[in-house]
Amino acid sequence: MKLVITVVEDNDVAFLMEALIDKGYQATRLASTGGFLLQGNTTLLIGVQDGQVDPVIDIIKSTCAPRKKIIPQMTPELPTAIGVPVEIEAGGAVVFVVEVDQFWRL
């Protein structure tokens, strides 16, 4: 058994949850914060059999692909002024796969 721990942007989590459920997987959602600009993230805990890890990772890859995003740059001197827009990379996922000795769904 494996535990797939996945951290994704809040913007991607609804699509990812829908894709996982469509393929018969269940996940537990945990609110989290981090990354660039301390944007909201969601951490998913997905318990699967060893042979299901690759299909789950494929779903994550196809749903949470990195993409470019334009955000306004704030200037420290004038916090209310908006500076030149900056391009950042958004999306993607951080995935950990951990061995699990026991797993119950009660």
C-alpha positions in Angstrom: 0.0 0.0 0.0 1.1 3.5 -0.7 0.1 7.0 0.5 0.3 9.6 -2.3 0.6 13.0 -0.7 0.0 15.8 -3.3 0.2 19.5 -2.8 -1.6 21.5 -5.6 -2.8 25.1 -6.0 -6.4 25.8 -4.9 -7.2 26.7 -8.5 -6.4 23.1 -9.6 -7.9 21.0 -6.8 -11.5 20.9 -8.0 -10.4 19.5 -11.4 -8.0 17.1 -9.8 -10.6 15.8 -7.3 -13.1 15.3 -10.1 -10.6 13.4 -12.3 -9.6 11.2 -9.3 -13.2 10.4 -8.5 -14.1 9.7 -12.1 -11.3 7.0 -12.1 -12.5 5.5 -8.8 -10.0 7.0 -6.4 -10.7 8.7 -3.1 -8.8 11.5 -1.5 -8.8 13.5 1.7 -8.4 17.3 1.3 -6.4 19.4 3.7 -6.1 23.2 3.4 -2.5 24.4 3.3 -0.6 27.5 2.5 2.9 28.0 1.0 4.9 28.6 -2.1 5.3 31.9 -4.0 3.3 34.8 -2.5 1.9 32.4 0.2 -1.0 31.5 -2.1 -3.5 28.9 -0.9 -2.7 25.3 -1.6 -4.5 22.1 -1.0 -2.9 18.9 0.2 -4.5 15.6 -0.9 -3.9 12.3 0.9 -4.6 9.4 -1.5 -4.3 5.8 -0.3 -3.8 3.3 -3.1 -2.5 -0.1 -3.9 1.1 -0.3 -5.2 0.0 -0.8 -8.8 -2.3 2.3 -8.7 0.5 4.8 -8.0 1.5 5.4 -11.6 -2.1 5.9 -12.8 -2.8 8.4 -10.0 0.4 10.3 -10.8 -0.6 10.4 -14.5 -4.0 12.0 -13.4 -2.1 14.6 -11.3 0.3 15.4 -14.2 -2.5 15.8 -16.7 -4.7 17.9 -14.4 -2.1 20.1 -12.7 0.2 21.0 -15.5 2.5 24.0 -14.9 1.5 27.2 -16.8 2.6 30.8 -17.0 0.6 33.4 -15.1 0.8 37.3 -15.2 0.5 39.0 -11.8 0.7 42.7 -10.9 4.0 43.6 -9.1 3.6 45.6 -5.9 6.2 48.2 -5.1 7.4 48.3 -1.5 7.8 52.1 -1.6 4.1 52.6 -2.7 2.1 49.6 -1.5 -1.1 50.9 -3.1 0.6 51.4 -6.5 0.7 48.6 -9.0 3.9 48.2 -10.9 4.9 46.4 -14.1 3.2 42.9 -14.4 5.5 39.9 -13.7 5.2 36.5 -15.3 5.4 33.6 -12.9 5.0 29.8 -13.2 1.8 28.6 -11.6 0.2 25.2 -11.3 2.1 21.9 -11.1 2.1 19.7 -8.1 4.5 18.4 -5.4 4.0 14.6 -5.0 5.3 12.3 -2.2 4.8 8.6 -2.3 5.1 6.9 1.1 5.0 3.2 2.0 2.0 2.4 4.3 2.0 -0.7 6.6 -1.7 -0.6 7.3 -4.7 1.2 5.8 -8.3 1.0 6.8 -11.4 2.7 5.4 -13.8 2.8 8.3 
